Structure formats: structure tokens, C-alpha cells
Amino acid sequence: MHTKEQKIGEIIASHAAKEGPLLPILHDVQHEFGCVDAESEAIIAKALNLTRADVHGVVSFYHDFTPAADPRPVVQICRAEACKARGVEAIIDAAKQAAGERVKIHTVYCLGLCSAGPAARYKDDLHIRLDAETVAELVENA
């Protein structure tokens, strides 16, 4: 059984040959543990010869990283200008209603599907041309 420090060490080692490994490491830690907490930040900082403030600055800047794990499934809904122009605001209430407390609705500002919005992502699956009915179905199935 690996300790958290050992697992993070393995993640760091897997990115050792990369230039600028901090973001890939943070993504892998977030994926593995559901968060990048203070303990993880300290381990990463020490291994990369950075200050914890340096690591925390990156963690707190990007919305993909959370300081505590949330066991709920997450549906990301794009609310950038292109999706707004294609009607995302009209479907937000349907998503929130379908989510209740069981699913976390997370606003993001661009999924890169600007011509096919409104768009959302659940896990690694992208969903496009959503309306109130299809976004509710997506959330209910999350």
C-alpha cells in the first residue's frame, strides 16, 4: 500500500524528463486524490525545489485544482461568450435543477467548442449543442 507521499513521488518521477512539469504533476495529483491539498503542495514544492507559495500560486490560479476532495460527479458547463451567444444562460437553471446536491455544476470559460455550443464536459466526454432537455439528461446520468 502506497502512502500519499509515495504516490505523489511516483507521479513526480513520471514527469521528471519533462520541461515545466508542475502543471502535469498537479493535474495527475488532482486526478489521483480528487484535490491538491496543502500536504500535496508541500511534497511537490520540495521535490521540484520550489517554495510552497510558488506551487500554491499555481494551484489557486487554476480552477481545475481544488483544496479538498468532493465526491460528487462534476459537470462543467461553458459560460464563455460564444456559448452565451448560443444560449447557455437559458439552460443553466435546468442543469442546476437536475443536479440538486448530487452533482456539482462547475462553470468553465471555454471548452474549445465555440462553434458548437452550448457545450459541457463530464469526465472526458464533451457534449455540444445542448438545450434544457439534453443538459438535464447529461446531469442526471452523471
C-alpha positions as semicolon CSV with decimal commas, in nm:
position;residue;x (nm);y (nm);z (nm)
1;M;0,000;0,000;0,000
2;H;0,143;0,334;-0,107
3;T;0,141;0,634;0,116
4;K;0,029;0,963;-0,026
5;E;0,388;1,086;-0,033
6;Q;0,499;0,774;-0,221
7;K;0,221;0,806;-0,477
8;I;0,298;1,174;-0,535
9;G;0,666;1,077;-0,568
10;E;0,572;0,831;-0,842
11;I;0,369;1,100;-1,019
12;I;0,660;1,343;-0,998
13;A;0,904;1,078;-1,125
14;S;0,678;1,009;-1,424
15;H;0,717;1,374;-1,528
16;A;1,086;1,415;-1,439
17;A;1,204;1,431;-1,801
18;K;0,954;1,699;-1,897
19;E;1,032;2,066;-1,917
20;G;0,799;2,258;-1,687
21;P;0,645;1,956;-1,514
22;L;0,444;2,141;-1,250
23;L;0,108;2,159;-1,429
24;P;0,108;1,795;-1,546
25;I;0,203;1,687;-1,194
26;L;-0,077;1,897;-1,041
27;H;-0,330;1,752;-1,286
28;D;-0,223;1,397;-1,202
29;V;-0,238;1,465;-0,827
30;Q;-0,585;1,621;-0,865
31;H;-0,696;1,316;-1,063
32;E;-0,545;1,067;-0,817
33;F;-0,666;1,224;-0,492
34;G;-0,955;1,444;-0,602
35;C;-0,772;1,754;-0,479
36;V;-0,437;1,925;-0,439
37;D;-0,427;1,995;-0,067
38;A;-0,160;2,173;0,140
39;E;0,023;1,846;0,210
40;S;0,044;1,769;-0,163
41;E;0,162;2,121;-0,239
42;A;0,445;2,085;0,016
43;I;0,556;1,748;-0,125
44;I;0,555;1,880;-0,481
45;A;0,736;2,200;-0,384
46;K;1,012;2,011;-0,208
47;A;1,059;1,767;-0,496
48;L;1,073;2,043;-0,759
49;N;1,288;2,275;-0,546
50;L;1,013;2,539;-0,540
51;T;0,858;2,723;-0,249
52;R;0,518;2,610;-0,134
53;A;0,400;2,963;-0,221
54;D;0,511;2,906;-0,581
55;V;0,310;2,584;-0,601
56;H;0,011;2,727;-0,416
57;G;0,008;3,026;-0,652
58;V;-0,038;2,794;-0,948
59;V;-0,293;2,576;-0,766
60;S;-0,502;2,876;-0,661
61;F;-0,484;3,036;-1,008
62;Y;-0,634;2,743;-1,198
63;H;-0,992;2,642;-1,125
64;D;-0,920;2,278;-1,213
65;F;-0,745;2,230;-0,881
66;T;-0,939;2,206;-0,556
67;P;-0,802;2,212;-0,200
68;A;-1,041;1,942;-0,076
69;A;-1,191;1,638;-0,244
70;D;-1,557;1,650;-0,343
71;P;-1,703;1,303;-0,404
72;R;-1,980;1,430;-0,630
73;P;-1,953;1,393;-1,006
74;V;-1,872;1,722;-1,181
75;V;-2,035;1,854;-1,496
76;Q;-1,852;2,151;-1,644
77;I;-2,065;2,395;-1,839
78;C;-1,904;2,654;-2,063
79;R;-2,026;3,006;-1,999
80;A;-1,780;3,189;-2,223
81;E;-1,900;3,447;-2,471
82;A;-1,951;3,210;-2,763
83;C;-2,165;2,973;-2,556
84;K;-2,353;3,272;-2,412
85;A;-2,427;3,386;-2,766
86;R;-2,556;3,036;-2,841
87;G;-2,792;3,032;-2,540
88;V;-2,610;2,871;-2,247
89;E;-2,770;3,104;-1,992
90;A;-3,114;2,965;-2,079
91;I;-3,008;2,610;-1,985
92;I;-2,819;2,677;-1,659
93;D;-3,132;2,653;-1,443
94;A;-3,221;2,315;-1,597
95;A;-2,870;2,188;-1,520
96;K;-2,881;2,313;-1,161
97;Q;-3,226;2,171;-1,103
98;A;-3,122;1,830;-1,240
99;A;-2,805;1,841;-1,029
100;G;-2,959;1,915;-0,694
101;E;-2,697;1,833;-0,431
102;R;-2,589;1,510;-0,604
103;V;-2,390;1,659;-0,894
104;K;-2,158;1,959;-0,888
105;I;-2,214;2,207;-1,171
106;H;-1,888;2,385;-1,243
107;T;-1,868;2,690;-1,467
108;V;-1,574;2,699;-1,707
109;Y;-1,481;2,963;-1,959
110;C;-1,408;2,775;-2,279
111;L;-1,407;2,412;-2,370
112;G;-1,283;2,491;-2,720
113;L;-1,615;2,410;-2,887
114;C;-1,722;2,764;-2,961
115;S;-1,898;2,691;-3,290
116;A;-2,099;2,403;-3,141
117;G;-2,215;2,542;-2,806
118;P;-2,366;2,546;-2,561
119;A;-2,110;2,290;-2,451
120;A;-2,039;2,085;-2,141
121;R;-1,792;1,822;-2,025
122;Y;-1,846;1,525;-1,799
123;K;-1,527;1,331;-1,726
124;D;-1,351;1,320;-2,064
125;D;-1,670;1,337;-2,271
126;L;-1,766;1,659;-2,443
127;H;-2,129;1,741;-2,520
128;I;-2,237;2,002;-2,771
129;R;-2,547;2,185;-2,893
130;L;-2,713;2,141;-2,557
131;D;-3,060;2,261;-2,472
132;A;-3,251;2,243;-2,142
133;E;-3,359;1,884;-2,204
134;T;-3,020;1,748;-2,311
135;V;-2,826;1,925;-2,037
136;A;-3,069;1,789;-1,775
137;E;-3,027;1,440;-1,919
138;L;-2,647;1,477;-1,909
139;V;-2,654;1,587;-1,546
140;E;-2,899;1,317;-1,440
141;N;-2,677;1,050;-1,596
142;A;-2,358;1,182;-1,433
